[in-house]
């Protein structure tokens, strides 16, 4: 989650909120107080809540951070919240040792629960160490694919019978939402066994009212210790479709490539800023002597690469813009013959001629009146295009 805190416009202080923050009327921030604060924030379209010692809480609304109270919270409060939210007395010690911690948190009664993906990380507080908590709101059920307004070409390529689909983007770009919607569509179509491996589990894909085939969700590390064990585990469970929440190391990528080459449809996310650079960035996870072989194997199984960003939408909210490139068998074979230093350029050329660039997606939305020129112009400059 972004740690960037934008300057607040003078017309948008919390004084203008119809209901004051519950933080301002309470004592130390406990689990009960956090529940009230999150409920208050969700009424204001909260997407993220940042709890950092010696600062007020900050909540993100439509991409902009706003204060969620007047007083600063303390290191003791975030430490206690970490233990109570994660249900682990050892959590604070784990984070203090230099490991960040991912977990999920729920509020609300059964049948109307609100879920949050949480991260705890140690930070410097002068001469001492504190814990910052980042909470991201997660809808209980993923949206229907039709709600995401996917381009016809992307929709057609999103469901290969085997091979690898990579969805890339920075944190908070909607990668998980796109993949969850795709898996919901597969689950409601039926006939295939779906397994997911996530840290933590985000969307609930197991609603029995919509299922027409088996779906299981596994949380790393609570149910399985490491991501790189997931593809082998899925194969033993006779899975047809595998979602891997994040491709973060060479062991995970290697096992994912192996699974995709054995007839499984594999979906995974990666943190890259463009389609063309994605294979090279992933290949660089390996040692130099391994890269040529792994590049050939990765390209042999990759069927689709999608990159997504969320931009401020005209009139409020955010809009997803996407670039994507579908790779057929002849194209994959030609790419495998290239030296590694030519791969990104070749993919960039294919993206322009056969796929959709991010700028093209943004310009289309601009022409439809969904994005402003001020929003599209930085993306054009980034790509070296004048508009």
Secondary structure, DSSP 8 states (H G I E B T S, - for coil): ---------TT--GGGSSS--GGGG-SS--HHHHHHHHHHHHTTTEEEEEE-TTS--EEEETTEEEES-SS---HHHHHHHHHHHHT-TTHHHHHHTT--EEEEEEES-TTS-EEEEEEEEEEEETTEEEEEEEEEEE-SS---GGGG---HHHHHHS--SSEEEEEE-STTSSHHHHHHHHHHHHHHH-SS-EEEEESS--S----TTT-SS-EEEEEBTTTBS-GGGHHHHHHHTT-SEEEES---SHHHHHHHHHHHTTT-EEEEEE--S-HHHHHHHHHTTS-HHHHHHHHHHHHHHEEEEEEEEEEE-TTSSEEEEEEEEE--HHHHHHHHTS-HHHHHHHHHHHHHHHSB-HHHHHHHHHHTTSS-HHHHHHHHHHTT---
